[in-house]
Amino acid sequence: MAEKIYNVFLFFDAKDVCSVVGYTAHAHEGSDQEGIDLLRARVDADLAIARKMRLSKPFTRSKYNARCRLGEGHYLYDELFVHVGAGASPLFVSTPVLNGKARFNYSSEHGDLDVNDVSEKLGEPGTMVDWLRKYASDEGINFSQLIHDDYFLAIKLTFNAGLYVSAMKLLVCCIDSLAYIEYGDDRGAFVKWMEEYCELAPLGITAAELWELRNGLLHMTNLSSSKVRKEQVRRISFRVGDAPEIPRDVGGVYYFDFLGLVQAFAQAQARWIESYNNDRGKFATFVERYDETISDSRVAVARLGSGGFATAP
């Protein structure tokens, strides 16, 4: 008995946004693999005659790639299958299109995308640990271990070596990263994340003050961001050890306890992770943005011609 199978086309514009999809349907009798082979062979011919429809929710290529990582890429254009009455699990091949031409350099089955398989088939030099596969289990993603390996290993190394300024720089960079994952490219993300998840009142500081300390440390390695110099925000710094008999306000600088901030951040991280249990829809965005990060724990290893190895983030 013949079934309808579909060549699906994702039309990306110059800004890498897909707001239009197309399709060509075929009646097919035979195995699924024979159907897939037929669709792949007809990509160019079907593209020329594809019917188009506009999506109610456009998506970016990075969002599409992230959903493919989870085996959910087709969820972004499921309304196409509803529109054509394709049923619950149609057989289809999807192809990105740019400037009217099919554009792809890798082909895979629909399902979880293996980035190492992608690298191998594209002939890219070296292999890299796929964080999504490494930290995934039947229970979900081990967020705590992932953040620990990518950020806190270096923070602990510098702190235990007495390199406290370097450790603080790494800590605020970690907050930057989690804030970006949560809110995207928003200059206010650091403060928003800290106000949403971190309880700073016991330390006697605010998220806005910590942000200005972050700016001074990362840009100039001092305590004087532009707002601090203009006396718009209180100058703060940190100390290791918080004996009650030692005043916190000294010489116009308010000192909070470094370890107190670490503990407050740990509790904030737990609240942030819990937010993913409360809103599972956030996870695809997490994958999309975390794929952009680089880490000492995830480097590509390439064998050199001499038999040696090279690594790169």
C-alpha positions as CSV (number, residue, x, y, z in Angstrom):
1,M,0.0,0.0,0.0
2,A,1.4,3.4,-1.0
3,E,2.1,6.0,1.6
4,K,2.9,9.7,1.2
5,I,6.5,10.7,1.8
6,Y,7.8,14.2,1.9
7,N,10.8,16.3,0.8
8,V,10.8,19.3,3.2
9,F,12.7,22.5,2.6
10,L,13.7,25.0,5.2
11,F,14.2,28.4,3.5
12,F,16.8,30.4,5.5
13,D,17.2,34.1,4.8
14,A,20.4,36.2,4.9
15,K,20.0,36.6,8.7
16,D,19.8,32.8,9.1
17,V,16.1,32.8,10.0
18,C,13.7,30.3,8.6
19,S,10.2,31.8,8.3
20,V,9.1,29.8,5.2
21,V,9.1,26.0,4.6
22,G,8.3,24.1,1.5
23,Y,7.4,20.5,0.6
24,T,6.9,18.1,-2.2
25,A,4.9,14.9,-1.6
26,H,5.3,11.5,-3.3
27,A,3.3,8.3,-3.2
28,H,5.7,5.5,-2.3
29,E,5.6,1.7,-1.9
30,G,8.6,0.0,-0.4
31,S,10.9,0.2,2.6
32,D,11.7,3.3,4.6
33,Q,15.3,3.3,3.3
34,E,14.1,3.1,-0.3
35,G,11.8,6.1,0.5
36,I,14.7,8.1,2.0
37,D,16.9,7.2,-1.0
38,L,14.2,8.4,-3.4
39,L,13.7,11.7,-1.5
40,R,17.4,12.4,-1.4
41,A,17.8,11.7,-5.1
42,R,15.0,14.2,-5.9
43,V,16.1,17.1,-3.6
44,D,17.0,19.5,-6.5
45,A,14.0,18.5,-8.6
46,D,11.6,18.7,-5.7
47,L,13.0,22.1,-4.6
48,A,12.1,23.6,-8.0
49,I,8.4,22.6,-7.6
50,A,8.0,22.8,-3.8
51,R,4.8,24.3,-2.3
52,K,5.6,26.9,0.3
53,M,3.9,28.0,3.5
54,R,4.8,30.6,6.1
55,L,5.5,29.5,9.7
56,S,3.7,31.1,12.6
57,K,6.9,30.9,14.6
58,P,10.1,31.5,12.6
59,F,13.4,30.0,14.0
60,T,17.1,30.6,13.6
61,R,19.6,28.2,12.3
62,S,21.3,28.0,15.7
63,K,17.9,27.1,17.3
64,Y,17.4,24.5,14.6
65,N,20.8,23.0,15.2
66,A,20.2,22.8,19.0
67,R,16.9,21.1,18.5
68,C,18.5,18.6,16.1
69,R,21.0,17.9,18.9
70,L,18.0,16.7,20.9
71,G,16.4,14.9,18.0
72,E,13.7,17.5,17.9
73,G,14.5,19.6,14.9
74,H,11.2,18.8,13.2
75,Y,9.3,20.1,16.1
76,L,10.0,23.6,14.8
77,Y,8.1,23.0,11.6
78,D,5.5,20.4,12.7
79,E,2.7,22.8,11.6
80,L,3.7,21.9,8.0
81,F,2.8,18.2,8.6
82,V,-0.5,19.3,10.3
83,H,-1.2,21.5,7.2
84,V,-0.7,18.7,4.7
85,G,-2.4,16.1,7.0
86,A,0.7,13.9,7.1
87,G,-0.2,12.0,10.2
88,A,1.8,11.4,13.4
89,S,5.1,10.1,12.0
90,P,5.5,10.7,8.3
91,L,8.6,9.7,6.4
92,F,10.5,12.8,5.3
93,V,13.8,14.3,4.4
94,S,14.5,17.9,5.4
95,T,17.0,20.1,3.6
96,P,18.1,23.7,4.4
97,V,17.9,26.2,1.5
98,L,19.7,29.4,1.0
99,N,19.4,31.8,-1.9
100,G,17.2,29.2,-3.7
101,K,19.7,26.4,-3.5
102,A,20.0,23.4,-1.2
103,R,22.8,24.0,1.3
104,F,24.1,21.2,3.5
105,N,27.4,19.5,4.1
106,Y,26.2,16.7,6.4
107,S,23.4,14.1,6.2
108,S,22.0,12.2,9.1
109,E,18.9,10.3,10.3
110,H,16.4,12.2,12.3
111,G,17.3,11.7,16.0
112,D,19.9,12.9,18.4
113,L,22.8,14.5,16.5
114,D,26.3,13.1,17.3
115,V,28.7,16.0,16.9
116,N,31.7,13.7,16.7
117,D,30.1,11.9,13.8
118,V,29.6,15.3,12.1
119,S,33.3,16.2,12.6
120,E,34.4,12.8,11.3
121,K,32.3,12.9,8.2
122,L,33.2,16.5,7.4
123,G,36.9,15.7,7.8
124,E,37.5,18.2,10.5
125,P,40.8,17.9,12.3
126,G,40.5,16.3,15.8
127,T,37.7,15.2,18.0
128,M,36.0,17.0,20.8
129,V,34.1,15.8,23.8
130,D,30.4,16.3,23.2
131,W,29.2,17.8,26.5
132,L,25.6,16.8,25.9
133,R,26.5,13.1,25.5
134,K,29.0,13.2,28.3
135,Y,26.7,14.6,31.0
136,A,23.4,13.1,29.8
137,S,21.8,10.0,31.5
138,D,18.4,8.5,31.7
139,E,17.7,10.9,34.6
140,G,18.6,13.9,32.4
141,I,21.6,16.3,32.3
142,N,23.9,16.5,35.3
143,F,24.0,20.3,35.3
144,S,26.0,20.6,38.6
145,Q,28.8,18.4,37.3
146,L,28.9,20.2,34.0
147,I,29.2,23.6,35.6
148,H,31.8,22.3,38.1
149,D,34.0,20.8,35.3
150,D,33.8,23.8,33.0
151,Y,34.1,26.6,35.6
152,F,34.7,25.5,39.2
153,L,37.7,23.3,38.6
154,A,39.7,26.4,37.6
155,I,38.1,28.6,40.4
156,K,39.1,26.1,43.0
157,L,42.7,25.7,41.6
158,T,43.3,29.5,41.7
159,F,41.6,30.0,45.1
160,N,43.5,27.2,46.8
161,A,46.7,28.6,45.4
162,G,46.0,31.9,47.0
163,L,45.3,33.6,43.7
164,Y,42.2,35.3,44.9
165,V,41.9,38.0,42.4
166,S,42.1,35.5,39.6
167,A,39.6,33.2,41.3
168,M,37.2,36.1,41.6
169,K,37.6,36.9,37.9
170,L,36.7,33.4,37.1
171,L,33.7,33.3,39.4
172,V,32.1,36.5,37.9
173,C,32.9,35.1,34.4
174,C,31.0,32.0,35.4
175,I,28.0,34.1,36.4
176,D,28.3,36.0,33.1
177,S,28.1,32.6,31.2
178,L,25.0,31.4,33.2
179,A,23.3,34.8,32.8
180,Y,23.9,34.6,29.0
181,I,22.5,31.1,28.8
182,E,19.4,32.4,30.7
183,Y,18.8,35.8,29.1
184,G,20.8,35.8,25.9
185,D,22.7,38.9,24.7
186,D,21.3,41.3,27.3
187,R,23.7,43.7,28.9
188,G,21.6,43.6,32.1
189,A,21.7,39.7,32.2
190,F,24.3,39.5,35.0
191,V,22.2,41.7,37.4
192,K,18.9,40.0,36.3
193,W,20.3,36.5,37.0
194,M,21.7,37.4,40.4
195,E,18.5,39.2,41.4
196,E,16.4,36.3,40.3
197,Y,18.4,33.4,41.8
198,C,21.0,34.6,44.3
199,E,20.5,35.9,47.9
200,L,23.1,38.6,48.4
201,A,21.6,40.4,51.4
202,P,23.5,38.4,54.0
203,L,26.7,39.5,52.3
204,G,25.7,43.2,52.5
205,I,26.0,43.8,48.8
206,T,23.7,44.1,45.8
207,A,23.8,42.6,42.3
208,A,24.4,46.0,40.8
209,E,27.4,46.5,43.1
210,L,28.8,43.1,42.2
211,W,28.4,43.9,38.5
212,E,30.5,47.1,38.9
213,L,33.1,45.1,40.8
214,R,33.1,42.6,37.9
215,N,33.6,45.5,35.4
216,G,36.5,46.9,37.3
217,L,38.2,43.5,37.7
218,L,37.8,42.2,34.2
219,H,38.5,45.4,32.3
220,M,41.2,47.1,34.5
221,T,41.9,44.8,37.4
222,N,40.8,47.5,39.8
223,L,37.8,48.5,41.9
224,S,37.0,51.6,39.9
225,S,34.4,51.0,37.2
226,S,33.0,54.1,35.5
227,K,29.9,54.2,37.8
228,V,32.0,53.7,40.9
229,R,34.3,56.6,39.9
230,K,31.2,58.8,39.4
231,E,29.9,57.7,42.8
232,Q,26.8,56.2,41.3
233,V,27.5,52.8,42.8
234,R,29.3,52.0,46.1
235,R,32.8,50.7,45.8
236,I,33.1,47.1,47.0
237,S,35.8,44.5,47.2
238,F,36.2,41.1,48.8
239,R,38.2,39.4,51.5
240,V,38.9,35.8,52.5
241,G,37.7,35.3,56.0
242,D,34.8,37.2,57.7
243,A,35.6,37.5,61.4
244,P,32.8,39.7,63.0
245,E,35.3,41.8,64.9
246,I,36.9,43.0,61.7
247,P,34.9,46.0,60.1
248,R,33.6,45.5,56.6
249,D,33.8,49.2,55.7
250,V,37.4,50.3,55.5
251,G,38.8,53.3,53.6
252,G,35.7,53.9,51.5
253,V,35.5,50.3,50.4
254,Y,32.9,47.7,51.6
255,Y,34.4,44.2,51.9
256,F,32.3,41.0,51.6
257,D,33.4,37.5,52.2
258,F,34.6,35.6,49.1
259,L,33.5,32.2,50.4
260,G,30.2,33.7,51.4
261,L,29.7,34.6,47.7
262,V,30.7,31.1,46.6
263,Q,28.1,29.6,49.0
264,A,25.4,32.1,47.8
265,F,26.2,31.3,44.2
266,A,26.0,27.5,44.9
267,Q,22.5,28.0,46.3
268,A,21.6,30.2,43.3
269,Q,22.9,27.6,40.9
270,A,20.6,25.0,42.5
271,R,17.6,27.3,42.1
272,W,18.5,28.0,38.5
273,I,18.8,24.3,37.8
274,E,15.5,23.7,39.4
275,S,13.9,26.2,37.0
276,Y,14.6,23.7,34.3
277,N,12.5,21.1,36.1
278,N,9.7,23.6,36.4
279,D,10.0,24.8,32.7
280,R,11.2,22.0,30.4
281,G,10.9,24.3,27.4
282,K,14.0,26.2,28.6
283,F,16.2,23.2,27.9
284,A,16.4,23.6,24.1
285,T,17.7,27.2,24.6
286,F,20.2,25.9,27.1
287,V,21.6,23.5,24.5
288,E,21.7,26.3,21.8
289,R,23.6,28.7,24.0
290,Y,25.8,26.2,25.8
291,D,27.0,24.9,22.5
292,E,28.6,28.3,22.0
293,T,30.8,28.0,25.1
294,I,34.4,26.9,25.2
295,S,36.0,25.2,28.1
296,D,39.3,23.6,29.4
297,S,37.3,20.5,29.9
298,R,36.2,20.3,26.2
299,V,39.1,20.7,23.8
300,A,39.6,19.2,20.3
301,V,42.5,16.8,20.0
302,A,44.1,16.4,16.6
303,R,47.0,14.0,15.7
304,L,49.8,15.8,13.9
305,G,51.7,14.4,11.0
306,S,54.8,13.8,13.2
307,G,52.7,11.6,15.5
308,G,52.2,14.4,18.1
309,F,49.0,16.0,19.2
310,A,47.5,19.4,19.2
311,T,44.6,20.7,21.2
312,A,42.3,23.7,20.8
313,P,39.2,24.9,22.5
